[in-house]
Amino acid sequence: AFNSHWFIQSLHDLVYHHVLDIVTLSLPTNQFTRSEFSLYLCDLFEPEKKALNVRYQDVFSSDPAFSCIQTLSSLNVLNGKDNYFYPNKPYQF
């Protein structure tokens, strides 16, 4: 029953998407941008989409991760600083 737990399934997804290396329990050497990481999180955990008044000067409605960034920011999972999200910067694990 433990293998069907949502957390285990999420770990499997993180390994599949090369976010985690389960063998060494280390993080990957390749970098994910903050935008890419937000897409992974939304894909893995499927949070309810929220369209709130979270506005970043560097994230536009035409960006593929726009709704994920909005949702994760509204849930206080990923946030920006000083009205910027810095979507193209590497995500710091």
C-alpha positions as CSV (number, residue, x, y, z in Angstrom):
1,A,0.0,0.0,0.0
2,F,2.9,2.3,0.7
3,N,4.1,2.2,-3.0
4,S,0.7,3.7,-4.1
5,H,1.0,6.6,-1.7
6,W,0.9,10.0,-3.5
7,F,4.3,10.9,-2.1
8,I,5.9,7.8,-3.6
9,Q,4.2,8.4,-6.9
10,S,5.5,12.0,-6.9
11,L,9.0,10.9,-6.1
12,H,8.8,8.5,-9.1
13,D,7.7,11.4,-11.3
14,L,10.6,13.6,-10.0
15,V,13.0,10.8,-10.9
16,Y,11.4,10.4,-14.3
17,H,11.7,14.1,-15.1
18,H,15.3,14.0,-13.8
19,V,14.6,16.4,-11.0
20,L,15.9,13.9,-8.5
21,D,18.5,11.1,-8.8
22,I,17.1,8.4,-6.4
23,V,20.2,6.2,-6.6
24,T,22.5,8.8,-5.1
25,L,19.8,10.9,-3.5
26,S,21.4,14.0,-5.1
27,L,20.1,16.7,-7.2
28,P,20.8,16.7,-11.0
29,T,23.8,18.5,-12.5
30,N,21.7,20.1,-15.1
31,Q,19.9,23.3,-14.1
32,F,16.2,24.0,-14.3
33,T,15.0,27.5,-14.7
34,R,12.5,28.8,-12.1
35,S,9.9,28.7,-14.9
36,E,10.6,25.1,-15.8
37,F,10.6,24.0,-12.2
38,S,7.1,25.7,-11.7
39,L,5.8,23.7,-14.7
40,Y,7.2,20.4,-13.2
41,L,5.6,21.2,-9.8
42,C,2.2,21.9,-11.5
43,D,2.5,18.8,-13.6
44,L,3.3,16.6,-10.6
45,F,1.0,17.9,-8.0
46,E,-1.8,19.4,-10.1
47,P,-2.8,22.2,-7.8
48,E,-6.1,23.9,-8.4
49,K,-5.3,26.8,-10.8
50,K,-5.7,30.2,-9.2
51,A,-5.9,33.5,-11.1
52,L,-5.0,36.0,-8.4
53,N,-3.6,39.4,-8.4
54,V,0.0,38.1,-8.2
55,R,1.8,40.2,-10.8
56,Y,5.4,40.0,-11.7
57,Q,7.0,42.5,-14.1
58,D,8.9,39.7,-15.9
59,V,6.1,37.1,-16.3
60,F,3.5,37.7,-19.0
61,S,0.2,36.0,-19.8
62,S,1.8,34.7,-23.0
63,D,4.5,32.7,-21.0
64,P,3.9,28.9,-21.0
65,A,4.3,28.8,-17.2
66,F,2.2,31.9,-16.4
67,S,-0.7,30.0,-14.8
68,C,1.6,27.7,-12.8
69,I,3.6,30.7,-11.6
70,Q,0.4,32.5,-10.6
71,T,-0.9,29.4,-8.8
72,L,2.3,28.5,-7.0
73,S,2.9,32.1,-5.9
74,S,-0.7,32.3,-4.6
75,L,-0.1,29.1,-2.6
76,N,3.2,30.5,-1.4
77,V,5.2,27.6,-2.9
78,L,7.4,29.7,-5.2
79,N,7.7,33.4,-4.9
80,G,9.5,36.3,-6.5
81,K,11.1,39.3,-5.0
82,D,10.4,43.0,-5.5
83,N,7.7,42.3,-8.2
84,Y,10.0,40.0,-10.2
85,F,9.9,36.2,-10.4
86,Y,13.1,35.8,-12.4
87,P,11.7,32.9,-14.5
88,N,14.9,32.3,-16.5
89,K,17.2,32.1,-13.5
90,P,18.3,28.6,-12.4
91,Y,16.2,27.3,-9.6
92,Q,18.3,27.0,-6.4
93,F,17.5,23.7,-4.7
